Amino acid sequence: MQNNPFRRFQGLLGCTTLLAMIVLLTACTGISTSPSQSTTGTTPTTSSATTPSATQVTPTATTPSTPTPNPVAFKPGGISFIGPAKSVTSTSLVMSAPNGQTYTMAINAQTDRSAYGGGLPTVGSSVDMDSAINPDGSLTATILKPAQPGDPDINVIAYTGITTSPVGADRVIHFTAGVKSYTFTIPAPADLSDFGGNAQAIGTNVSVKVKVSYPANTIVSIGNASSNSNG
């Protein structure tokens, strides 16, 4: 009878030990499952990382806009040349120029047609034409006369305009006639008698008459348009 309390104590101790082992085993099992949960959690991370890279493709498909050039400010000027009349009406004249381009000139009451007795040239005839450039870029014929055989300017276009910069050591002249800008290199043989034969004597805002020979696209002469000495 004296051993019963001790046996009860041994039984209680055994149960306690068994319970502690079960708790420890359960804790170990929970720790081993944690990595699998962490691995599972990486899946949405990878998916979310690929989503921004897909949306970044859209901006690369955008086409950049093309800049628009600024218009040239109007400066008084004109164009003169000899060429065949392609079309003639009482109010307009269409001609082919030595550079291969076609020009349309308006004819009005101020157009000098005295060389035709006040009449008009015929289609196909060779016409010596002077014109003024209007602020909108159109042309109005100022003088119309029959071309003379052997005229040295048969393949020449004369541009009357205003220089936009002085001619430098590179011998390049920049000028605007009407609403178009022109740039030419002045060759050594060009007639520059109005400027003492010195290309660099041509300054800014000078009214010039530049004769260009085609198809060579070469300057023949540059005269001071204000003096009217270069034809």
Secondary structure, DSSP 8 states (H G I E B T S, - for coil): -TTHHHHHHHHHHHHHHHHHHHHHHHHHHHHHHHHHHHHHHHHHHHHHHHHHHHHTHHHHT-------------B--EEEEEEEEEEE-SSEEEEE-TTS-EEEEE--TTSB-GGGTTS---TT-EEEEEEEE-TTS-EEEEEEEE--TT-TTTTEEEEEEEESS---TT-EEEEEEBTEEEEEE--TTSB-GGGTT-GGG--TT-EEEEEEETTTTEEEEEEETTTT---
